[in-house]
Amino acid sequence: MVRKSMMAATFAAGYVLGARAGRDRYDAIVAKAQELWRDPRVQDKVSQAQDVAKEKANQVQAAAKEKLPGTSGSGTSDSASASTPAAGTGSESVP
């Protein structure tokens, strides 16, 4: 019985210490990820990617309007872009 108690205590101590070390490592990874996300070079690339995505979205929208029946000349060419949030609004976040 003492042997089982000793084994359980050892397991519990290992679990607590391991969990604490794991949380510390997780916190370090999160801090590094946030630091990287705030880097101006990264934000420059994010901005470039957003610009490319907007351009491609406009191209896809124009191509879709050409292909779909009843959508050309409907007078709602800008309705989809009005509901799209603007890039760089600061709503980006890191988990």
Secondary structure, DSSP 8 states (H G I E B T S, - for coil): -HHHHHHHHHHHHHHHHHHHHHHHHHHHHHHHHHHHHH-HHHHHHHHHHHHHHHHHHHHHHHHHHHHSTT-TTSS-TTHHHHTS--TTSS-----
